Amino acid sequence: MTTPKYTNKLANTVVLVIGGTSGLGFGLAEALLEHRVAHLYISSSRQQKVDSAVARLRAAYPDSHATTTVTGLACNLGDEATLEANIQALFAQIGRKLDHVVFTAGDPLAAKPLGDVDMPFMKQAGMVRFFAPFFVAKEAVAHLTPGPASSVTLTTGSVSEKPIPNWAVVASYASGLFGMTRGLALELKPVRVNLISPGGVDTELWEASLGGDKDKVKATLEGMKAHTATGEVGQVEDVVEAFLYVLKDKNVTGTCIRSDGGVFLM
């Protein structure tokens, strides 16, 4: 049998997922194991989370060790003073050429009434979601295999284009990622840079952002359904397909792919 032309594109590649211990990042890590990447690196802020995620992946895919090595690395992206040094150290720890770098990391959503926003809050709100992906891309170019088969993929959200009360700070950074993606796609060419924009997705982030209140999380997710054309909230295993697409398609760069349940139709 000939080697599959379409389903084998990610086999034997080397991929780093920053934010790969939960939510979309963890879902993507699962998908990459199923696509038989050669080396998968997942990173998050705390070693305990990283170790737990690696253990979960190995338990869910016990036979994957035959095709994929999985390595977890801690990297704190929330401290301005150490941000660049931590990113440089992350790539140094990997110590090999990468084919793809995916950034899905996020901290609890910084929703706050406009009148309560000050400069320290504003700056910190963008540390993980805006400044970190920029410096990750800046550092990644030296560690990626040159050419259009390699890529950097960033993550925004539908709030970038559809405002929500008290989310002006988040929306500002989320919108800025569009310009960042296009600028980086030009700066890093022929390496590709793309952006994924999910709508509401059912992940652990909501619980962290809503103080662990499960009733609030349930109400929030139910409320989201009314604002989608599908009548559903996004599921990780579906939205991950958008990430897989931009990793595989060597002809797409400087582009945003939306997986949002048709939220802009409502």
C-alpha angles and dihedrals in degrees: 000000000000120000110271110259098204109026097045101058096111097041113121094011127130115234135182118200112192105201091026098141099078146012118001093353093056091045089053090049089055091049092049090054088053088051090054100237111184099229126017121189120189123189137190138157099268130047092219091059091046094051091047092051093049090051091050092050093049091048093049093046106031093165095050093090087080092065108017137044113208120205127181122207129182118226124169110215098172101080117081093202094058103025099106095039092050092051091049090049091051093057091042090055091054091053098184138084116276130212098199138017117194123189116202098143119134140161127215109306113267100227112164137147110266093242091060096052117108133172098266090051092045094051096045091048089064098043098094099022101045117006095042096055090049093055092041089057091045091054096037096064092072091051101045124093103252117251142058093289087074124073151177116216123194131189131227131157142235091263084076088074105018112052123222123198113264092013099095093117094050091043092053093057094038090054091046090060089070091062091041091054094051093045093048092046087060095042096047100040133172084033106079126237122194140167131224118207113194123184118217111332127188101243139134090264092083093058091050092047094048097050096258093295103149093190090055090048091051092048092048093051092046089051091053092057091066090058098054129081090223093053089229139097115241118266121217094236090057100043091048087069089071090058092047090052096057091045091055104039109081090188098063122086137142088025137127118220116200126209102172111130091252094295091158092058093063 
